[in-house]
Amino acid sequence: MSHPDTMRTPEHGRAPKKPTIDDVARLSGVARTTVSRVLNGGPNVRDPVRRKVLEAVKALDYRVNPQARSLAGGASGVLALILASDLDAEPNSFYASALELGAIRECLLAGFQLITRHVPQDDPAAVQQLLEIATSQRCQGVILTPPFCDNVDLIRQLRTRGVHLAAVSPGGDGRGLIDAVGIDDEAGGRDIARHLIDLGHRRLAYLSGIPGHLSAKSRLDGVRRAMREAGLDEAALVVEPGDFTFRSGGLIASRLLSLSPRPTALICANDDMAAGALSVAHARGLQVPGDLSISGFDDTPVSGIVWPPLTTVHQPLKEMGGEAVRLLSGRIAGRDAGDWTFRTLPHAVVARESVGSRAG
């Protein structure tokens, strides 16, 4: 008679066996050492082979053990995603979570571990805090988001510690000093403003982001360019600083809607502020878009769940997070060398019900 243990199957209570690196090698048709080289971001692997291995990893739901990887290779395998926050305001959660999700997905494929940290951008100790995160977590790479990715001193200090860097949406001097991914923010601002101008709007307001956020400034530059192209005077645009939060969108909208004449369209630097402005418009009994048009930026989930749904500019945040990890992986593995790369991803105006035509 067979021993009971030899008759067990997963259906009889035994947990399914976790896939191993050898399973990945068999499915992809390559040697175990090649799989290891791909998972550790090693050089000398042709792109078609790398894709086959990563496809096998995904099909098998294979997970790299970061501790084992660290012991074997002497490297931490840790990447950090740094996001700006405000001590007195809620974080821009949809933007942050989309970037994080994209980065996590790519880290799983590439065999890295991702940590996410929110750092107050106005804290005088912010740079030191970031340096401590990189050092204490033994980060091989760090992904910087605005405004940190435009801090040249921070970039140089991280580099002196041997940390590889990538950025999301840099807009200033940092753009030429670091591998980065983003959209053409100036073109995005121009496109959304041109959309409103084409619908007949002639009095516009721009709800900007935090000071020093150069991507938001680039969007404003695009709005101004659209106005010049349409022959509109600079006085037809009111600019108010915000901080990307729902609360600031509401506060700014309250001030703007008290002007006489008031703007007929609010262009917001992100969707959270647009949602805040929308709530104030509703509270005042205004019809959107009959009395007032409101647009956002980012195309985060909030843009589709408010009423009316927001016209916005789509930027592929998850893809941007994933691309930042790929840029880091290339530098860490030594596949990429030389000049810093900026990869521009496509954007698009997403027209929804919060924007309508305006006569006069």
C-alpha positions in Angstrom: 0.0 0.0 0.0 1.2 3.4 -0.8 2.2 5.8 2.0 -0.6 8.4 2.4 1.8 11.2 1.8 2.6 9.9 -1.7 -1.1 10.2 -2.6 -1.6 13.9 -1.6 -2.4 16.4 -4.2 -3.2 20.1 -3.9 -6.9 19.2 -4.0 -6.3 17.1 -0.8 -4.8 20.0 1.2 -1.2 20.4 0.0 -0.4 24.0 -1.0 0.6 24.4 -4.6 4.3 24.4 -5.1 5.8 27.9 -5.6 7.5 28.4 -9.0 11.3 28.4 -8.9 13.9 30.0 -11.0 14.3 26.6 -12.7 10.7 26.7 -13.7 11.2 30.1 -15.3 14.3 28.8 -17.1 12.3 25.8 -18.6 9.4 27.9 -19.7 11.5 30.6 -21.3 13.9 28.0 -22.9 17.1 29.5 -21.5 19.7 28.6 -18.9 19.2 29.2 -15.2 22.2 31.6 -15.2 20.5 33.7 -17.9 17.3 33.9 -15.8 19.4 35.1 -12.9 21.2 37.7 -15.0 17.8 39.1 -16.2 16.3 39.2 -12.7 19.4 40.9 -11.3 19.5 43.5 -14.1 22.7 42.1 -15.5 24.4 43.0 -18.8 24.9 40.9 -21.9 21.4 39.7 -22.4 19.7 40.3 -25.7 16.4 42.1 -25.6 14.4 39.2 -27.1 15.8 36.8 -24.5 15.1 39.3 -21.7 11.5 39.6 -22.9 11.0 35.8 -23.0 12.3 35.6 -19.4 10.1 38.4 -18.1 7.1 36.9 -19.9 7.8 33.6 -18.2 8.1 35.3 -14.8 4.7 37.0 -15.3 3.1 33.8 -16.5 4.3 31.8 -13.6 3.8 34.6 -11.1 7.3 34.1 -10.0 8.5 36.2 -7.0 12.1 37.1 -6.4 13.3 36.7 -2.8 15.0 40.1 -2.1 16.9 38.8 0.9 18.4 35.9 -1.0 19.2 38.3 -3.9 21.0 40.6 -1.6 23.1 37.9 0.0 24.0 36.4 -3.4 24.9 39.6 -5.2 25.9 42.0 -2.5 23.3 44.5 -3.6 20.2 45.6 -1.8 17.8 45.4 -4.7 15.9 48.2 -3.1 14.5 51.2 -5.0 12.8 54.1 -3.4 10.0 56.2 -4.8 10.0 59.7 -3.3 6.8 61.7 -3.3 6.3 65.3 -2.1 3.8 66.0 0.6 2.6 68.9 2.7 2.6 69.0 6.5 -0.8 70.8 6.5 -2.6 69.2 3.6 -3.7 65.8 2.5 -1.5 64.0 -0.1 -2.4 63.9 -3.8 -3.3 60.2 -3.3 -4.5 59.3 -6.8 -1.4 60.7 -8.5 0.9 59.0 -6.0 -0.9 55.6 -6.0 -0.8 55.5 -9.9 2.9 56.1 -10.0 3.5 53.6 -7.2 1.4 50.9 -8.9 3.3 51.3 -12.1 6.6 51.2 -10.4 5.7 48.1 -8.3 4.6 46.2 -11.3 7.9 46.8 -13.1 9.9 46.1 -9.9 8.2 42.6 -9.7 9.3 41.8 -13.2 12.8 43.2 -12.8 13.4 41.7 -9.3 13.6 44.8 -7.3 11.9 45.8 -4.0 10.1 49.2 -3.9 9.7 51.4 -0.9 7.6 54.6 -1.1 8.3 57.6 1.1 6.3 60.9 1.4 8.6 63.8 2.3 7.3 67.3 3.1 8.7 69.5 0.3 8.7 72.7 2.5 10.6 71.1 5.4 14.1 72.7 5.7 15.4 69.2 6.5 13.8 67.6 3.5 17.1 67.1 1.6 18.8 65.6 4.7 15.7 63.3 5.2 16.0 62.1 1.7 19.7 61.4 2.0 19.0 59.4 5.2 16.3 57.3 3.5 18.7 56.4 0.7 21.5 55.5 3.2 19.4 53.7 5.9 17.5 51.6 3.3 20.7 50.9 1.2 18.9 52.0 -1.9 20.4 51.1 -5.2 18.2 53.5 -6.9 15.8 56.4 -6.2 12.9 57.8 -8.2 12.4 61.5 -7.6 9.2 63.3 -8.3 8.6 67.1 -8.4 9.9 69.3 -6.8 12.7 67.0 -5.6 13.7 66.1 -9.1 14.6 69.7 -9.8 16.9 70.0 -6.8 20.4 69.9 -8.4 22.1 69.8 -5.0 20.1 66.8 -3.9 20.8 65.0 -7.2 24.6 65.6 -6.7 24.6 64.5 -3.1 22.7 61.3 -3.9 25.1 60.5 -6.7 28.2 60.9 -4.4 26.6 58.2 -2.3 26.6 55.8 -5.3 22.8 56.0 -5.7 21.3 55.6 -9.2 18.6 58.1 -10.0 15.6 58.5 -12.2 12.9 61.3 -12.3 9.3 61.7 -13.1 8.3 65.0 -14.8 11.4 67.2 -14.1 11.0 70.7 -15.4 14.1 72.6 -14.6 17.9 72.1 -14.3 17.4 68.6 -13.0 16.1 67.6 -16.5 19.5 67.6 -18.0 21.2 65.8 -15.0 19.1 62.7 -14.6 17.3 59.9 -16.5 13.6 60.9 -16.6 10.2 60.2 -18.0 7.2 62.5 -18.4 4.8 64.1 -20.8 5.2 67.4 -22.6 3.6 69.5 -19.9 3.7 72.7 -21.8 1.9 71.1 -24.8 -0.6 69.6 -22.3 -1.4 73.1 -20.9 -1.7 74.5 -24.4 -4.0 71.7 -25.6 -6.5 72.1 -22.7 -6.5 75.9 -23.0 -7.0 75.7 -26.8 -9.9 73.3 -26.2 -11.6 75.9 -24.0 -10.8 78.8 -26.3 -12.2 76.9 -29.3 -15.4 76.5 -27.3 -15.7 80.3 -27.0 -14.1 80.9 -23.6 -12.3 84.3 -23.3 -11.9 84.8 -19.6 -9.8 82.0 -18.1 -8.3 81.2 -14.7 -5.4 78.9 -13.9 -5.2 77.1 -10.5 -1.5 76.3 -10.2 0.4 73.9 -8.1 2.9 74.3 -5.2 5.7 76.8 -5.7 8.7 75.2 -7.3 6.6 72.6 -9.1 8.0 73.2 -12.5 5.7 70.8 -14.4 2.7 72.9 -13.2 4.6 76.0 -14.4 5.2 74.5 -17.8 1.4 73.8 -18.0 0.8 77.5 -17.3 3.3 78.4 -20.0 1.2 76.3 -22.4 -2.0 78.0 -21.4 -0.4 81.4 -22.0 0.9 80.2 -25.4 -2.6 79.1 -26.4 -3.9 82.5 -25.5 -1.3 84.3 -27.5 -2.0 82.1 -30.5 -5.7 83.0 -30.2 -4.9 86.7 -29.9 -6.2 87.0 -26.3 -4.7 89.6 -24.0 -2.7 88.4 -20.9 -5.3 90.3 -18.7 -7.9 87.7 -19.8 -6.1 85.1 -17.6 -6.1 85.1 -13.8 -3.5 82.9 -12.1 -3.9 81.6 -8.5 -1.3 79.5 -6.6 -2.6 76.2 -5.1 -1.1 73.1 -3.6 -2.7 70.3 -5.7 -5.2 69.4 -3.0 -9.0 69.3 -3.1 -9.1 71.9 -0.3 -7.0 74.4 -2.1 -9.1 74.0 -5.3 -12.2 74.9 -3.3 -10.6 77.9 -1.6 -9.2 79.3 -4.9 -12.5 78.8 -6.7 -14.4 80.7 -3.9 -12.1 83.7 -4.6 -12.3 83.4 -8.4 -16.1 83.1 -8.4 -16.4 86.4 -6.4 -14.6 88.4 -9.1 -16.6 90.6 -11.5 -16.5 89.7 -14.2 -15.7 86.2 -13.2 -13.8 83.7 -15.3 -16.0 81.5 -17.5 -13.5 78.5 -17.3 -11.2 77.3 -14.6 -8.1 75.3 -15.7 -6.7 73.3 -12.8 -3.2 71.9 -12.6 -4.6 68.6 -11.4 -7.8 66.7 -10.9 -8.0 67.0 -7.1 -8.1 70.8 -7.3 -10.6 70.6 -10.1 -12.9 68.5 -7.9 -12.6 71.0 -5.1 -13.5 73.8 -7.5 -16.5 71.8 -8.7 -17.8 71.3 -5.2 -17.8 75.1 -4.6 -19.5 75.7 -7.9 -22.3 73.2 -6.8 -22.5 74.9 -3.4 -23.1 78.3 -5.1 -25.9 76.9 -7.3 -23.9 77.2 -10.5 -24.5 74.9 -13.4 -21.4 73.1 -14.7 -20.8 73.6 -17.6 -23.7 75.9 -18.3 -22.5 78.7 -16.0 -18.9 77.6 -15.5 -16.5 75.2 -17.2 -13.9 73.3 -15.1 -11.0 71.2 -16.3 -8.4 69.1 -14.6 -5.1 67.5 -15.3 -3.8 63.9 -14.9 -7.0 61.9 -15.7 -6.9 60.2 -12.2 -9.9 58.1 -11.1 -11.5 61.2 -9.3 -12.0 62.8 -12.7 -14.5 60.1 -13.6 -16.4 59.7 -10.4 -17.4 63.4 -9.7 -20.4 65.0 -11.3 -20.2 66.1 -14.0 -17.2 64.0 -14.9 -14.1 66.2 -15.5 -12.6 67.2 -18.8 -8.9 66.6 -18.1 -5.5 65.9 -19.7 -4.5 62.3 -19.6 -1.0 61.5 -18.6 -0.1 57.8 -18.3 0.9 57.8 -14.7 1.3 54.0 -14.2 3.4 53.8 -17.4 5.5 56.7 -16.1 6.2 54.9 -12.8 7.1 51.7 -14.7 9.3 53.5 -17.1 11.2 55.2 -14.3 12.0 51.7 -12.9 13.2 50.6 -16.3 15.5 53.6 -16.6 17.0 52.8 -13.2 17.3 49.1 -14.1 19.3 50.0 -17.2 21.7 52.2 -15.3 22.1 49.7 -12.4 22.8 46.8 -14.9 25.2 48.9 -16.9 23.1 48.5 -20.1 22.7 52.2 -20.4 25.6 54.7 -20.3 26.4 58.1 -21.6 23.9 61.0 -21.9 20.9 61.2 -19.6 17.6 60.2 -21.3 14.3 61.9 -21.2 11.4 59.7 -22.4 8.4 61.6 -23.5 5.1 59.7 -23.2 1.9 60.8 -25.1 -0.8 62.9 -23.5 -4.3 63.7 -24.7 -7.3 65.9 -23.8 -10.1 63.8 -22.4 -13.4 65.7 -23.1 -16.1 65.1 -20.6 -19.2 66.9 -19.3 -17.5 69.5 -17.1 -16.6 71.7 -20.0 -19.1 73.3 -22.5 -19.3 76.0 -25.1 -19.5 79.7 -24.2 -20.9 82.5 -26.4 -19.1 85.8 -25.9 
